[in-house]
């Protein structure tokens, strides 16, 4: 399986969208500071993920979720999370 995931920084207003084949290990790497692009925003919570059988489908979905329409979709999909966070 290939996973598309969204991380939310606990200390700053920062979201990270990524793709991986091993979600558990990748999440540990992010929180251990092993990912350069997310290191300044530690620690993270995993707030959303989707699983795809094909790698190409996961990367297409990642690209969509990073777009304006994708972000709108996520706001609607995670409405309760956004409401409870405020």
N, C-alpha and C positions, 0 to 999 in steps of 0.2 A: 504494500500500500504506500501511497504518497500522500502527504498531509500538507494542507494550507493552514496556516495558523496566524492568530493575532495575539500579540502581547501588549500589555498595558503597563507602563511604568508606575510604580507605587508612589514615587516622590515627585514626578514631573508630569506635565501633560504631554505625553509622548506615546505613540502607538507604533508598533512594528509589525509588518506583514511579511511572512516568509513561507518557504516551502522546504520540506525535508522528507526523507524516507523513514527516519526514526525520531518521532516527536519527543519521546521521553528524554533521549540523550541530547537532542538539540535544545530543549528547554533548560536542561542542566547546564549546558555550555553557555547559554545566554546569561543565566544567573551567576555563573562562575566568572564572568567577565572575559570569556574567551572569544567573544564576537566583537570585533572592533567597532562596528557601527552602533551597537547597543550599550557598550561598556559605560558611557557617561550617565546612563539613565537607570542603572540598577537600583533596586531589584524589580523584577517583573512578575505579573500574574498572567497566566494563560487564560484569555477570556473567550476564545472562540477557535474552533478548528473544524475542518472538513476533510474527509478521506476520499481519495480517488484511486482507482485501480491503475490507471495509466499516468505516467510521469508528465506527459504533455498536457493532459487535462488539468492536472494540478497547477502547472505553471500558467496555463491560460486563465484559470480561476484566480490565481494570485494577482495576475495583471489586472483582471477585472476588479477585484476587491480594492486595488490601489487607485482605481479611477474614481471620478466624481460620482458616477452612478453606483459604483460598488460601495463607496462610503455611505451613500444614502441608503442603500440596501442594508448595510450593517447597522446603521442607526435605528432603522425600523426593526430589524431582526433582534437587536440587543436593547430594545427600548427600556425594559425593566432594569437592566444593568446600568444604563446611562442615567435613569431616573434615581436609582438608589445611590449612585456615586456622588451626585450633586449635593 
